[in-house]
Amino acid sequence: MRYFLLLTSLLWISCTTSKETTQDTGGLDFKRIAAKIISQADVQAGERVLIVTDPGRFDPLVGYLRQEIEERDAKYLGTESLGKSVNPEWNTDFVMGLQNRAGEELANYMMEVDLGIMLPGPTPVDIVYDGMQKVLKRGSGRTIHFHWRGAYDLNGKLFQPDSTVDQFYQRVLFDTDYKSLAEKQKQFEQAMRGQWIQVTTPAGTDIKFQIGDRQVTKQDGNAALAHMKDARTLIDREVELPSGAIRVAPIEESVEGTIAFPDAQWNGEMASGVVVTIAGGKIIEVKANNNLESVQAEMEGGGAASQSFREFALGFNPLLAIPDTNPWIPYYGYGAGVVRLSLGDNTELGGNVTGGYVRWNFFTDATVKVGDEVWVENGKLIR
């Protein structure tokens, strides 16, 4: 899948772009983190759990996870380390059996996995990660995504998490009121049903849409097997920790209006004042103050999907909100009040747009109105 993922004004490459290379733990409490991950998954006796990681500073977490898994009388299937084999104890018979398999053969083999824990590093281009996604698409299993990435400055530049970010994310992981988060997300879903949703920004965005009966994925941190009974899409089975956003592919034909993008890279070059007009879910006009050619080049390269509205997402976690002091954008905009308006393929959300191209665009100053009710005002969640 071709991704053009933007946060404010920078091309976002992947939710796990950089590989872990340092052994600095950043003061992380790996034992407590492991306990929280397994608790959020509500691992049951007899469940089969696979860990997938790129070896590095999170290696100590693997041992604590294994301990938590086995203390619950679940089965630890091993740890796939992208073929790097840094720890012989990770290479169980099941992990060794992953070798020399790919595609549907690998997915068939991985149907044994009840829970996959994706630690920092692996991405969908990695064979085992892709195999697990194929399992999820079959309506089986679930994964926890523990990426520990997605920290941006206000200019949209992705930066490597340091000890400050580590402590920030750790506090969010431990202190999030998951019950309250889930309740607020459910309230918002219920409010959206049967209503027009309108998103505006000071720069000129003014777009509206309806969601009909489309699935609303609620990243509430609940990765329990019982919670998967309501799963209808791939991303319903991919549970993010930290948590916070809701995601939905609106009824494509209902999407109308304009999106005024922050200054950002298009086709690898900066463009400013980019505004698209959308009718029936399709882009019918593109304008820019400068470098319109780069915008057009990216859309031409992305095919029909690049000219289609993909997704509306809204962050709800108050602990991931943009800090007032020394502001930055935590964890892919999952914080309360951050809006994402995306273009491209939305099949993973249950939509009808195919083609592979995806561009995420984040807005930190949006106002969101559902029917007559304002939920977000100038980037602040007010309900």
N, C-alpha and C positions, 0 to 999 in steps of 0.2 A: 504494500500500500504506500502510495506517495503522500508524504505529509508536508504541509506548509503550516506550521502551528505558530501563531503569533501571540505574544503577550505584550500589550501596549504598543511597542514599536520595534520588536526584534523577532527575527525568525526563530521559532522554537523547533528544535530538531527532534527531540525524543524525550519522553518522560524519564529516561534513564540514559542520557547521552554519554556522560563521562563514566569511565570505569573506576572502581575503587582502587587506589594505588598506595595509599598511606596506611600505616598501622596505628596512627593516632586515633584513639577511641573517642576523643572529644568529651571525655567525662561521662560517657553514656553508661547507664545502668543496664547492661545487657541481660542480666538475670530477670530484672523486673520487666524489661521490654518483652522478653520471651514469654513471660507469664501473661502479659497483657495480650499479646498476639494470639496465644492459644485460648485465652479466655474469650476473646471476641469471636473466635471460630467455634467456641463451645464444643471442642473436640470430644467425641464420644468413644467409649470403649469399642475396640474393633475397627475403628476408622483407620484408613491407610493414608499416610501423609508423606508427601515428597517435598523436599526443599530444593530450590533452584537459586544459585548464587554465582557471582563472579568473585573469586577469592580476593580478599583484601582486609580492610579494617573491621569488617563486620563478621569475620570468621569466628570470633568467640561466641557470637549469638547462636551459631549452629548447635554447639554443644548444649546450651541452655534450652534451646527449642526441643532438641531430642529428649532431654530430661523431662521436660513438661509433657511431651507427647507420650512417653512411656509411663509416666506416673498416672496418666489417665487410661492406662491399659489399651492405648491405641498402638498401631503398628508404624514404626518409623521405616519408611521405604529407602531412605538414604538421601544423599545430597548430590545433585548434579551440579558440577562446577565448570560447565562449558568446556569440558574435555581437558581441564588443566590438572586434575588429579593431585591437588596439593596435600590432601589428607587421606591416607589409605582407609581410614575408618568410614569415610563418606561413601566409598565405593562398594556398596552392598551388591548382592546378586541382581537386585532390581535395577540399580543404576548401571551396572555393567551391561544389562540387557537392553538399555537404551541405545547402546552403540550400534552403528551400522543399520539403524532403522530411520526412516523418514516418511513424511507424507501420511497417508492413511494407515500404513503398516504401523508406524509409530503411534498414531492416535489409537489404534486398536489395542496396542500393548499398554498404553497409558490409561485405558478405561478402568484400570484397577485403582487409579488414584482418586480418593475421595476429596482430598484437600491438597492444593499446591500452594506453597509459601514462596512467593517471589521476592527475594532479597535484592538489595541494590546491585545494579549492573545488567542483568539479562534484559533483553528487549524482544519484541515480536520477530525480529529477524533471526534470532537464535532458534535452532531446530527444536529443542525441547520445549521452549516457551511457545513456539508455534504449535507443537503437538498438543500441549495442554489447552490452547485456545480451541483447537479442533474438538477436543473432548467436551469443552464447555458448550460449543455450538451444537453438540448432539443432545444437550439438555442434561448432562451428567457432571458431577463434581462442582467444585468452586475453588477460587484462588483468593489469597490475600496478597495485595500489592503493597509492599513495604519499600517504596522507592527511595525515600529520604532525600529527594531532590526538589527541583521546582522552585528555587529561591531566586527572585529577580529584583534588580534595583528599579527605581521609578522610570528609568530610561528604557526599560525593557531588556536589560542585559542579564542573561543567566549567569549566576556566579556559583562557585563551588561552596557548598555548606562548610562553615567554619564552626568553632566551638560555640559561638553565640547562636547560630542557627540550630546546631545540635540540641542545645539546651531549650531553645524555643520549641522545636518540634517535639522533644521529649515531654515537655510540660503539656503541650496540646494532647499528645497521645494519652497521657495519664489523667489529665484533668478535664477532658471533654465530658460534658453531661450527655452521654449517648442517648439516653431516654428522651431528654428534652429536645435534642437535635432531631431525632426521628419524629417526634410529635410535631415539631414545627414544619418539617418537610412534608409530612402527611397533610397538614392544614393547607399548605401552599398548593399541593397537588389537587386537593378537593376544591380549592378556590378557583383553580384554572379550568376545571371541567365545565364545559358549556359557556365559557367566557372568552372574550377577546383579551389577549395579552399585548400590551403596548410597551415598547422600550424606546426611551428618548435620551439624548445626551446634549450637553451644551454645544458640541461641535456640529450638530445637525442630524444625528441619527433620529429617525422617527419611523419605527417599523411595528407592525402588528401581525398577529397570527392566532390560530386556534390549535389546540392539541387533539381534539376529538377523543378517540379512545386509545390514543397512543400510550405506550408504556412510559411511565416516568421513573427513571432509575434514581433511587435515593441512596446516595453514598452516606449511610448513617453509621457505618462501622460494624454492622451486624453481619458476620460471616458464618453464622450457625447453619447447619444443614437444614434445620426446620424452616429457616428464613428463605431458603431457596425454593420453597413451594410456590412462591409468587414470581419467580424468575421467568421472564419471557424473552430476554435478549442476552447477547453475549456479555455486555457490561453489567447486567444484573448479577452475574456470577463472578465478577471481578471486583472485589471489595477493597477499597483504598483505606490505608491507615498511614497518616491521619485522614480524617473523614470530614465531609462537610457540604458537598455540592449535590444539587439535583440536576439531572440531564434529561432532555426530551427532544425528539425529532418532531416538530410540528407537522400538521397536515400540510404537505408541500404546497398545494394549490391555494391555501389560505394566507400565505405569507405575502404581505404587501408593504411597500414603503421604501425608505432609504436607510443606508448604513454609511455613516461618516467615520472612516477609519482613522485611528491615530497614525502619525507619521511612522512608517515602517518599511521593512525590506520586502520588495516584490521581485521575484526572479533574481534574488541576490543583490538588488540595488535599492537604495532608499528612494521612496516616493512620498510626497506629502499632499495633503488635501484630497485624498482619494475618497470618492463618494460613489456608491453604486445604488441604482434604483432597481427595485425588485417588484415583479408582478407575477402572481401565480407561482411563486416560489423560484422564478427564474430571473436572472439579471438581464435587464433590458437596456441599461445604459451605464457607462462607466465614465467618470470624470476624475481629473487630478490637477492639482496646481502645478506640479512638475513631475516629470518622468512617467507620464501615462504609458509610454512604450513598454516599460518594464512590467507594469500591471497587465497590460494586454498580452505580453509575452508569457507571463506565468499562466494566465487563463487559457491561452492557446495550448500551452504545454500540458495543462491539467485536463483538457478535454471538457466534455459537457458537464461533468461533475463540478468543475471549478466555477461554473456559472449557475449553480444551484444552492439554495439555502440548505444548510445541514442541520443545525442544532442550536437550541437555547439552553444555557446552563446558568445557574445562579448559586453562589456560595451562601451557606447558612451558619457556618461555625464561627461564633464570635471570637474564639481564641485564635483563629487564623486570620482575623481582620487585619487590614493594613495598619501597622502601628502609627500612632500620632507623632511619637518622637522617633527621629531617625527612620522615617518610613521606608518600607520595602514591601514587596508582594510575596507573601508566603505561599508555599505549596500549590502552585499552579492555579492560584486564584480561588481556592476553596473557602476563603474567608467570607464572612457575612457581608453581603452587598456587592460583591464582585460579579460582573456579568460576562458571559461568553456568548458571542454571536458568531457562528461558524459557517463556513462554506464547504460543500463537497459531499462525498460519500457518507451516507448515514445508515447503512445497513446494520452496523453493529448496535444501533439504537432502535432497530425495528422500522426504519424508514425505507423509502423506495428509490433513493438516489444511489446509483452504483458508479463505479469507475475508478475508485481508489484514491483520488485526490482528496485531501483534507487540509483545511486551513482554520486554525483556531484564532480568534481575535478577542482580546480581553479589554473590558471597559471598566474603569475604576470610578467613574462619575455618572453612571447611568441612573435614570429613574424608571422604575418598573411599576406599571399599573395593571391590575387584573380587574376587568369590569370597571367599576367605579372606585375600587380600593387601591390606594397607593401602598405598595409593599416596600419599595426601595426608593429613597429620595437622595439624589446626588451622591450615589455610592454608599449610602448608609441604609441598612436594614432597619425599618422603623416599626414593623409589626411583630 
